[in-house]
Amino acid sequence: MIYFVGAGCGAVDLITVRGMNLLKKADIIIYAGSLVNTQLLDYAKETCEIYNSATMTLDEVLQVMVDGNQKEKDIVRLHTGEPSIFGAVQEQMHLLDERKIPYESCPGVSAAFGAAASLNLEYTLPDVSQSLIITRMEGRTSVPPKESIESFAAHEASMAIYLSAGMMEELQKRLLDGGYRKDTPAAIVYKASWPQEEKYICRVETLAETAELHGIKNLAVVLVGDVISKSGYALSKLYSPDFETGFRKARSDREN
């Protein structure tokens, strides 16, 4: 069996218990060496074969999977963060489907959520934003025209922007052109949850300046939105005395 496992965004203990157990029993591990915390390989048994996909092509990765499957070995394809977000897993799964090779997925903690934890941030504050947009700027990989930064910025919702730290001036311009105010709160979180983590709160109009000041050109997620200020929000109805749920009856003012 082949398992696509999310390694989490950096800290070795942010992998799920399921993911850890899959690593422990794996006969073969193919890990994304450019981004995955290599301390996770300490979970591997001594006899495990380990491959670094950073030095491999898609065909080479597939061949290791095919050969291992023919020998009835357990294989872990260890991806950074959460594989379903910018993980390039679908193309691998498609090739496995063609060969009728079974596989399963194990989720992980994506950088947007590692960054939120680092900042003690909630993306969905009542009366401020109830949506989180996860996106990226186009680079070598294109972005559909309807998913431009400008089109998303028009909503002024919470946004987490991946793979764009090296284009910060252009990103800043597009965010402003799309509709975010110049003073909209923003944050740059470099290597969220890693020991080398850096985090900076700024404004949309100072994103490029902040990144340049601290030498950040990659491996950072950019967060944008009024939720970053942690102000101006309404309390959740869930815990309001007059809100009834299947677990709690509504209470009148007299009962409080």
Secondary structure, DSSP 8 states (H G I E B T S, - for coil): -EEEEE-BSS-GGGS-HHHHHHHHH-SEEEE-TTTS-GGGGGGS-TT-EEEEGGG--HHHHHHHHHHHHHTT--EEEEESB-TTTT---HHHHHHHHHTT--EEEE----HHHHHHHHTT--S--TTT-S-EEEEE--SSS---GGG-HHHHHTTT-EEEEES-GGGHHHHHHHHHHHT--TT-EEEEEESTTSTT-EEEEEEGGGHHHHHHHTT--SSEEEEESGGGGT-S----GGG-TT---SS-----GGG-
